[in-house]
Amino acid sequence: MTSAPAQQTSADGGSVAIGQAVALVDLGLKACEAYDRPDLATRLTRTKRGLADPAIHIVVAGEFKQGKSSLVNALLGATVCPVDDDVATAVPTYVRHGAEPHANLLFDGDPPRREPVALDDVRKHVVESSTIDPMAPRVAGVEIRIPRQLLANGLIMVDTPGVGGLGSAHAAASLGAISMADAVLFVTDASQELTRSELDFLRQARSLCGVVICVLTKIDFYPFWRKIKKLNEDHLRAAGLDVPLAAVSSPLRTRAVKAGDSALNNESGYLDVVKFVTERVGDGAATQLAADAASEVSAVCDHIMTHFEAERAALTDPEAAQRVIDELTAAKSRVDALKTAAAKWSQTLTDGIADLTSDVDHDLRDRIRKVTQEADDAIEKVDPADTWPQMESWLQSRVGYELLGNYAELRQRAAELSERVAEHFREASGSVFQQIAVFNPAPVVSRARVEHKIELDKMKAGKQAMVALKSAYGGALMFTMLGSLMGVMLGPIGIGIGLVMGHKGLRDEKKRQINQRRSQAKNAMRRYCDEVNFVMGKDSRDTLRRIQRQLRDHYSGLAEELNRSNAQAMQAAQDAARRTQSEREQRLKDINAELERLRLLKQRATAVTG
């Protein structure tokens, strides 16, 4: 693997911000140790762990055969994603930083399983294949680690399968990944302007992730790419999508990387993409991560400073010491109230989860009900024997989108609930929801099978002939016997009547079988939707219970921290009231020195946050 030109290396802003945050957290940990606050040290240890291994996901999405894998390879200057004109990517590929190149297969499960695989064998697991063993465990994705500076700050490039139109299951899975991504590279080639389905997908992606760029590939292959680019810019503007558009050539970029040719690299158009990835995404996410860490250090400083300030107030004015102690006692009562089951934040959380569970379940049932109605209407217009495979695929992708919509509703409402609970505390609570796993509707959709019991075989020619002959014979015999009883010989007329009766009998039998297939198809779809509703309903309830536990543990921890800070402040104020004049003067000097150290640390934290 050759190294990319200098333009590929990540800008220094993100690395500097992360480095400053790590140094800041280390100082905060020393302060926690010095002032005997292991509870606050635990909080900062979690923060430091997040800084050590950040995960900034950039999802590469688009229709099949648009050059997504080639884009990832050219961007990284390494052939990590298989590229083939005849086959397409079948599972997501996660490319992240590693000291040595290696790969792992990712399997669904509880918990998810990882299995090492040789880099040379990655291709057969990533691309579509008709020889996959249906009994083998399902590969959910492939993780590849390579030593690349562009990825060093935690960037993870996610090469997704082609969306195959807005109604495909792959599109639902891609949008599920995008809902938790930090940025999206939407890929379309220069062979034609953006289609309606691509614009619809872009619109949904933009609503789920605020950082999106559209990349026009294969400009070296299509001479009229500038016209296509202009048309695409017009389409984006008309659709109200504020999305930048970059035009690139992956072959030129690859040659530039191998030759170290800066001029050729400029010509490839990748400078705009690299700038977007490094500055807009990498540095932006790293800066935000550093700011969050600095906020944690600042909050820790506030906790530790509390008891020093209370002690200084009591030492400065001994006559006012009792007033300080009374104020701290009142504050203790408020803090103690936060720890009880009857606390307002706990009630808000419990009631909110109950309401949210009911609303999400109702939303899911309503979505599935609409899908069922659409399926019934569609089945009434066709013969399932002709369209069942397409209808089965449509049903799975349609349900996948509704599950994604239901999850998006859950995620938004849960975030709003977290904000309402946070109103009972001074500390923010945004970090809690980073622990919620990315939702992908594909496993839920595939877990439930459309196990139909539909007689899809139409009547063969022989069967039709037998039905027609039976009806014709019966009709001719009936009218011939009737004529004989009346003394009339029908002759050829009886044969004609028999033919008419045979045609009618055959038509009625076909109609009966079509109605039977329609009824069976409707029952099969309803059973499938019921199974999905059952599985997804449990997943939703499990997710909400996990959110409730996370919020409960998060705010209970905050209440414990507040309680300990208040207790230390009260003890310090009580000790101050019993000191002599000379002891107070010496202690004031020590306290002022400690407060100055903490104030300087908080100023450093504020500088990183700002």
C-alpha positions in Angstrom: 0.0 0.0 0.0 1.5 3.3 -1.1 1.1 6.5 0.9 -1.2 9.3 -0.4 0.0 12.8 -1.3 0.4 15.4 1.4 -3.1 16.7 0.8 -4.5 13.4 2.2 -3.1 13.8 5.6 -5.5 15.1 8.2 -5.3 18.7 9.2 -3.7 19.4 12.5 -6.7 21.1 14.1 -8.4 18.0 15.3 -5.2 16.4 16.6 -4.3 19.5 18.5 -7.8 19.8 20.0 -7.8 16.1 21.1 -4.2 16.5 22.5 -5.3 19.6 24.5 -8.4 17.7 25.8 -6.3 14.7 26.9 -3.8 16.9 28.8 -6.7 18.7 30.4 -8.4 15.5 31.5 -5.1 14.3 33.0 -4.9 17.4 35.1 -8.5 16.9 36.1 -7.7 13.4 37.2 -4.8 14.6 39.3 -7.1 17.1 40.9 -9.6 14.4 41.7 -6.9 12.3 43.3 -5.5 15.3 45.3 -8.9 16.3 46.6 -10.2 12.8 47.3 -13.0 12.7 44.7 -12.9 9.2 43.2 -16.5 9.6 42.0 -15.4 12.6 39.8 -12.3 10.6 38.7 -14.6 7.8 37.4 -16.4 10.4 35.3 -13.2 11.8 33.8 -11.8 8.3 33.2 -14.8 7.5 30.9 -14.2 10.8 29.1 -10.5 10.0 28.6 -11.4 6.5 27.3 -13.6 8.2 24.7 -10.8 10.6 23.6 -8.4 7.7 23.3 -10.6 5.8 20.8 -13.0 8.2 19.1 -15.4 6.9 16.4 -16.3 9.4 13.7 -18.4 7.6 11.1 -18.5 8.8 7.4 -21.0 6.8 5.5 -20.5 6.4 1.7 -23.9 5.8 0.1 -25.4 5.8 -3.4 -27.0 3.6 -6.0 -25.3 0.4 -7.3 -22.2 0.7 -9.5 -21.7 4.4 -9.0 -18.1 4.2 -7.8 -18.5 4.1 -4.0 -15.8 1.5 -3.3 -13.4 3.2 -5.8 -14.0 6.5 -4.0 -13.0 5.0 -0.6 -9.9 3.3 -2.1 -8.8 6.5 -3.9 -9.5 8.7 -0.8 -7.4 6.4 1.4 -4.7 5.6 -1.2 -5.1 1.9 -0.6 -7.1 -0.9 -2.2 -9.3 -1.9 0.8 -12.8 -2.2 -0.8 -13.2 -4.7 -3.6 -14.1 -3.1 -7.0 -15.6 -5.2 -9.8 -17.7 -4.3 -12.9 -19.8 -7.4 -12.7 -20.6 -7.6 -8.9 -21.7 -5.2 -6.3 -21.0 -4.6 -2.6 -23.3 -6.7 -0.5 -22.4 -5.9 3.1 -21.0 -2.7 4.7 -17.2 -2.3 5.0 -15.8 -0.3 7.9 -12.3 1.0 7.2 -10.6 2.5 10.3 -7.1 3.1 11.6 -4.8 0.3 12.7 -1.1 0.0 13.3 -1.0 -3.1 11.0 -3.4 -4.0 8.2 -5.9 -6.7 9.3 -9.6 -7.5 8.9 -12.5 -8.9 10.9 -15.8 -10.3 9.9 -18.7 -8.9 11.9 -21.7 -11.2 12.7 -25.1 -10.3 14.1 -25.9 -11.6 17.5 -26.3 -10.8 21.2 -23.6 -9.9 21.8 -22.2 -9.3 18.2 -19.3 -11.6 17.2 -16.0 -10.8 15.5 -13.9 -13.3 13.5 -10.5 -12.5 12.0 -10.2 -13.0 8.3 -7.3 -12.7 5.9 -7.2 -9.5 3.8 -7.1 -11.5 0.6 -10.3 -13.3 1.6 -12.3 -10.1 2.3 -13.6 -9.9 -1.2 -15.7 -13.1 -1.1 -17.4 -11.8 2.0 -18.1 -8.3 0.8 -19.4 -8.8 -2.8 -22.6 -10.3 -3.9 -22.5 -14.1 -4.5 -25.0 -16.7 -5.5 -23.0 -19.5 -3.8 -23.6 -18.3 -0.2 -24.5 -21.2 2.1 -27.9 -20.3 3.5 -27.1 -22.3 6.7 -23.9 -20.3 7.4 -23.9 -17.4 9.9 -24.9 -14.1 8.3 -22.0 -11.7 7.9 -23.3 -8.3 8.9 -20.2 -6.4 7.8 -16.4 -6.4 7.4 -14.0 -4.2 9.5 -10.6 -3.4 7.9 -7.9 -1.6 9.8 -5.0 0.1 7.9 -2.3 2.5 8.9 -3.5 5.8 7.4 -3.0 9.3 8.8 -6.4 10.3 7.4 -8.0 7.8 9.8 -5.7 8.4 12.8 -8.1 10.8 14.6 -10.9 8.2 14.7 -12.4 8.6 11.2 -14.2 5.4 10.1 -15.1 5.2 6.4 -18.3 3.1 5.8 -18.7 1.7 2.3 -22.4 0.6 2.1 -24.2 -1.6 -0.5 -25.9 0.3 -3.3 -29.3 1.6 -2.2 -31.0 0.2 -5.4 -33.7 2.9 -5.3 -35.6 4.4 -2.4 -37.8 1.3 -2.0 -35.0 -1.2 -1.5 -34.0 -2.9 1.7 -30.4 -1.8 1.2 -31.7 1.8 1.1 -33.4 1.4 4.5 -30.3 -0.2 5.9 -28.1 2.7 4.6 -30.5 5.3 6.1 -30.3 3.4 9.4 -26.5 3.8 9.4 -26.8 7.4 8.3 -29.1 8.2 11.2 -26.1 7.7 13.5 -23.3 8.9 11.2 -21.3 12.1 11.6 -21.2 12.8 7.8 -22.4 11.3 4.5 -20.7 11.1 1.1 -23.4 10.5 -1.4 -22.0 9.2 -4.6 -23.5 9.5 -8.1 -21.6 9.1 -11.4 -21.5 11.5 -14.4 -23.4 9.2 -16.8 -26.7 11.0 -16.0 -28.2 13.7 -13.8 -29.6 12.9 -10.4 -32.7 10.8 -10.5 -35.8 11.3 -8.5 -35.0 8.3 -6.3 -31.5 9.7 -5.6 -32.9 13.1 -4.7 -35.5 11.5 -2.4 -32.7 9.4 -0.7 -30.6 12.6 -0.4 -33.5 14.4 1.2 -34.0 11.7 3.8 -30.2 11.4 4.4 -30.0 15.2 4.9 -32.8 15.1 7.5 -31.0 12.3 9.4 -27.5 13.7 9.2 -26.6 17.4 9.0 -23.3 17.0 7.2 -23.7 15.8 3.6 -21.7 16.2 0.4 -22.6 14.9 -3.0 -19.7 13.4 -5.0 -19.9 13.2 -8.8 -17.6 10.3 -9.9 -16.2 9.0 -13.2 -15.6 12.4 -14.7 -12.6 10.9 -16.6 -15.0 8.6 -18.4 -17.8 10.9 -19.4 -16.8 14.0 -21.4 -20.0 15.9 -20.7 -19.6 15.7 -16.9 -19.5 19.5 -16.5 -23.0 19.7 -18.0 -24.2 16.9 -15.6 -22.6 18.7 -12.7 -24.5 21.9 -13.6 -27.8 20.0 -13.9 -27.2 18.3 -10.6 -26.5 21.6 -8.9 -29.8 22.9 -10.3 -31.6 19.8 -9.1 -30.2 20.2 -5.6 -31.1 23.8 -5.5 -34.6 23.2 -6.7 -35.1 20.5 -4.1 -34.0 22.9 -1.4 -31.0 20.8 -0.5 -28.0 22.8 0.7 -25.5 20.1 -0.2 -22.1 20.9 -1.8 -21.2 19.0 -5.0 -17.6 17.8 -5.8 -16.6 16.2 -9.1 -13.8 13.6 -8.9 -11.9 11.0 -10.9 -10.8 8.0 -8.8 -8.3 6.6 -11.4 -6.5 9.9 -11.6 -6.4 10.1 -7.8 -5.0 6.5 -7.6 -2.3 7.3 -10.1 -1.5 10.6 -8.3 -1.1 8.7 -5.0 1.2 6.1 -6.5 3.4 8.7 -8.3 3.2 11.3 -5.5 2.1 13.8 -8.2 0.4 16.9 -6.7 -0.6 18.3 -10.0 -2.4 15.1 -11.0 -4.0 15.0 -7.6 -5.4 18.5 -8.1 -6.8 17.4 -11.5 -8.5 14.4 -9.9 -10.8 16.8 -8.0 -10.2 15.0 -4.7 -8.9 18.1 -2.9 -12.5 19.2 -2.1 -13.4 15.8 -0.8 -10.2 15.5 1.4 -10.9 19.0 2.7 -14.5 18.1 3.5 -13.4 14.9 5.3 -10.5 16.4 7.2 -11.8 19.9 8.1 -15.6 19.7 8.0 -15.9 16.2 9.5 -12.7 15.1 11.2 -11.6 18.4 12.7 -15.1 19.4 13.5 -16.0 16.1 15.3 -12.6 16.1 17.1 -13.1 19.7 18.2 -16.6 18.9 19.5 -15.2 15.9 21.3 -12.5 18.0 22.9 -15.1 20.6 23.9 -17.3 18.0 25.5 -14.3 16.7 27.5 -13.3 20.2 28.5 -16.9 20.7 29.8 -16.5 17.7 31.9 -13.3 19.0 33.4 -15.0 22.4 34.0 -17.9 20.7 35.8 -15.4 18.7 38.0 -13.7 22.0 38.9 -17.0 23.5 40.0 -17.7 20.5 42.2 -14.3 20.7 43.9 -14.3 24.5 44.2 -17.7 24.3 46.1 -16.3 23.2 49.4 -13.3 25.5 49.2 -15.5 28.5 48.6 -17.8 27.6 51.4 -14.9 27.2 53.8 -13.4 30.5 52.7 -16.7 32.3 53.3 -16.8 30.9 56.8 -13.2 31.7 57.5 -13.5 35.3 56.1 -16.4 36.1 58.3 -16.7 33.8 61.4 -20.0 35.5 62.4 -21.5 34.5 59.1 -20.3 30.9 59.4 -23.7 29.7 60.7 -25.5 31.4 57.8 -23.2 29.5 55.4 -23.9 26.3 57.2 -27.6 26.9 57.1 -27.5 27.6 53.3 -25.5 24.4 52.8 -28.0 22.5 54.9 -30.9 23.7 52.8 -28.9 22.8 49.6 -28.4 19.3 51.1 -32.1 18.9 51.5 -32.6 19.7 47.8 -29.8 17.4 46.8 -31.1 14.6 49.0 -34.5 15.1 47.3 -32.8 14.3 43.9 -31.8 10.9 45.2 -35.2 9.7 46.2 -37.6 7.7 44.0 -40.1 10.6 44.4 -37.7 13.1 42.9 -39.2 15.3 40.1 -36.6 14.1 37.6 -37.3 10.5 38.4 -41.0 11.1 38.0 -40.5 12.9 34.7 -38.3 10.0 33.5 -40.8 7.3 34.6 -43.8 9.0 33.2 -42.0 10.0 30.0 -40.8 6.4 29.3 -44.4 5.1 29.9 -45.8 7.7 27.5 -43.1 7.1 25.0 -43.6 3.3 25.0 -47.3 3.7 24.4 -46.8 6.3 21.6 -44.0 4.4 19.8 -46.0 1.2 20.0 -49.0 3.0 18.5 -46.9 4.6 15.8 -45.5 1.2 14.9 -48.9 -0.4 14.7 -50.2 2.4 12.6 -47.3 2.1 10.2 -47.7 -1.6 9.8 -51.5 -1.2 9.4 -50.9 1.2 6.5 -48.4 -1.2 4.9 -50.9 -4.1 5.2 -53.6 -2.0 3.5 -51.3 -1.0 0.7 -50.4 -4.7 0.2 -54.1 -5.7 0.2 -54.8 -3.1 -2.5 -51.9 -4.2 -4.6 -52.8 -7.9 -4.4 -56.4 -7.1 -5.5 -55.0 -5.7 -8.8 -52.7 -8.6 -9.8 -52.3 -12.3 -9.8 -49.8 -13.3 -7.1 -48.6 -16.1 -9.4 -47.2 -13.5 -11.7 -45.8 -10.9 -9.2 -45.2 -12.7 -5.8 -41.4 -12.5 -5.8 -41.5 -8.8 -6.5 -44.2 -8.2 -4.0 -42.2 -10.1 -1.3 -39.2 -7.9 -2.0 -41.4 -4.8 -1.9 -43.0 -5.8 1.4 -39.6 -6.3 3.1 -38.2 -3.0 1.9 -41.4 -1.1 2.6 -41.6 -2.6 6.1 -37.8 -1.7 6.5 -38.6 1.9 5.8 -41.4 2.0 8.3 -39.3 0.5 11.0 -36.6 3.1 10.3 -39.3 5.8 10.6 -40.5 4.3 13.9 -37.0 4.2 15.2 -36.4 7.8 14.2 -39.5 8.8 16.1 -38.3 6.9 19.1 -34.9 8.5 18.9 -36.2 12.1 18.6 -38.8 11.6 21.4 -36.1 10.0 23.7 -33.8 13.0 23.1 -36.6 15.4 24.1 -37.3 13.3 27.2 -33.6 13.5 28.2 -33.8 17.3 27.8 -36.8 17.5 30.1 -35.1 15.4 32.7 -32.0 17.5 32.4 -34.0 20.6 33.4 -33.9 19.2 37.0 -30.0 19.4 37.0 -27.5 22.0 36.0 -25.4 19.5 34.1 -26.2 18.7 30.5 -27.1 15.1 29.4 -26.2 14.9 25.7 -23.6 12.2 26.2 -26.0 9.6 27.3 -27.5 9.0 23.8 -24.1 8.3 22.3 -24.4 4.8 23.9 -27.5 3.9 21.9 -26.6 1.4 19.2 -27.1 2.2 15.5 -30.4 0.8 14.3 -30.5 -1.2 11.1 -33.9 -2.5 10.1 -32.5 -5.2 7.8 -31.9 -7.8 10.6 -35.4 -7.3 12.0 -36.9 -7.5 8.5 -34.9 -10.7 7.6 -35.5 -12.3 10.9 -39.2 -12.6 10.1 -39.9 -14.7 7.0 -42.7 -14.4 4.5 -43.6 -18.0 4.9 -46.3 -18.2 2.3 -48.7 -21.1 1.7 -49.7 -19.9 -1.7 -50.4 -22.2 -4.7 -48.4 -20.1 -7.1 -48.5 -22.6 -10.0 -51.1 -21.7 -12.6 -53.1 -24.5 -14.4 -51.1 -26.2 -17.0 -52.5 -26.7 -20.5 -53.5 -30.2 -19.7 -55.3 -29.2 -16.5 -57.1 -26.4 -18.4 -58.2 -28.8 -21.1 -59.6 -31.2 -18.5 -61.5 -28.5 -16.8 -62.9 -27.2 -20.1 -63.7 -30.7 -21.3 -65.5 -31.5 -18.0 -67.6 -28.4 -18.2 -68.3 -28.8 -21.9 -69.2 -32.5 -21.5 -71.5 -31.7 -18.6 -73.2 -28.8 -20.4 -73.6 -30.7 -23.7 -75.0 -33.8 -21.8 -77.4 -31.7 -19.8 -78.8 -29.9 -22.9 -78.9 -33.1 -25.0 -80.9 -34.9 -22.4 -83.2 -32.0 -22.0 -83.8 -31.9 -25.7 -84.4 -35.7 -25.7 -87.1 -35.3 -23.1 -88.7 -32.6 -25.1 -88.5 -34.7 -28.3 -86.0 -32.4 -29.9 -82.7 -33.5 -31.4 -80.1 -30.7 -30.8 -77.2 -32.3 -32.7 -74.5 -29.7 -33.5 -76.3 -27.2 -31.3 -75.6 -29.3 -28.3 -71.9 -29.4 -29.1 -71.9 -25.5 -29.4 -73.6 -25.2 -26.1 -71.1 -27.6 -24.6 -68.2 -25.4 -25.9 -69.7 -22.3 -24.3 -70.2 -24.1 -21.0 -66.7 -25.4 -21.1 -65.3 -21.9 -21.7 -67.4 -20.5 -18.8 -66.3 -23.3 -16.5 -62.6 -22.8 -17.3 -63.0 -19.0 -16.7 -64.8 -19.6 -13.4 -62.1 -22.0 -12.3 -59.3 -19.6 -13.2 -61.1 -16.8 -11.3 -61.6 -19.1 -8.3 -57.9 -20.0 -8.2 -56.8 -16.3 -8.6 -59.1 -15.3 -5.7 -57.7 -18.2 -3.7 -54.1 -17.1 -4.4 -55.0 -13.5 -3.5 -56.5 -14.6 -0.2 -53.4 -16.8 0.5 -51.1 -13.9 -0.4 -53.0 -11.5 1.9 -52.8 -14.0 4.8 -49.0 -14.5 4.2 -48.4 -10.7 4.2 -50.4 -10.3 7.3 -48.6 -13.1 9.1 -45.3 -11.4 8.1 -46.4 -8.0 9.3 -47.6 -9.5 12.5 -44.3 -11.2 13.1 -42.3 -8.0 12.3 -44.7 -6.0 14.6 -44.0 -8.6 17.4 -40.2 -8.6 17.0 -39.9 -4.8 16.5 -42.3 -4.1 19.4 -40.0 -6.0 21.7 -36.9 -4.3 20.3 -38.6 -0.9 20.9 -39.5 -1.7 24.5 -36.0 -3.1 25.1 -34.5 0.1 23.7 -36.7 2.3 25.8 -35.8 0.3 28.9 -32.1 0.7 28.1 -32.6 4.4 27.7 -34.4 4.6 31.0 -31.6 2.7 32.8 -29.0 4.9 31.2 -30.7 8.1 32.1 -31.5 6.8 35.6 -27.9 5.8 36.2 -26.6 9.0 34.7 -28.7 11.3 36.8 -28.4 9.2 39.9 -24.6 9.6 39.5 -25.0 13.4 39.2 -27.1 13.4 42.4 -24.4 11.4 44.2 -21.7 13.8 43.0 -23.8 16.8 44.1 -24.4 15.2 47.5 -20.7 14.5 48.1 -19.7 18.0 47.0 -22.3 19.5 49.4 -21.3 17.3 52.3 -17.6 18.3 51.9 -18.6 22.0 51.7 -20.6 21.7 54.9 -17.9 19.8 56.7 -15.3 22.5 55.7 -17.6 25.3 56.8 -18.2 23.6 60.2 -14.4 23.1 60.7 -13.8 26.7 59.8 -16.1 27.9 62.5 -14.0 26.1 65.1 -10.6 27.5 64.0 -8.6 30.1 65.9 -7.7 33.5 64.3 -4.1 32.4 63.4 -5.4 29.1 62.0 -8.0 30.9 59.9 -5.3 33.2 58.4 -3.1 30.3 57.4 -6.0 28.3 56.1 -7.2 31.2 54.0 -3.8 31.4 52.3 -4.0 27.7 51.5 -7.6 27.9 50.3 -6.8 30.9 48.0 -3.9 29.0 46.5 -6.1 25.9 45.8 -8.9 28.0 44.4 -6.4 29.8 42.1 -5.1 26.4 40.8 -8.7 25.2 40.1 -9.6 28.5 38.5 -6.6 28.3 36.1 -7.6 24.7 35.3 -11.2 25.9 34.6 -9.9 28.7 32.4 -8.0 26.2 30.3 -11.1 24.1 30.0 -13.1 27.2 29.0 -10.5 28.0 26.3 -10.9 24.6 24.8 -14.7 24.7 25.0 -14.9 28.2 23.5 
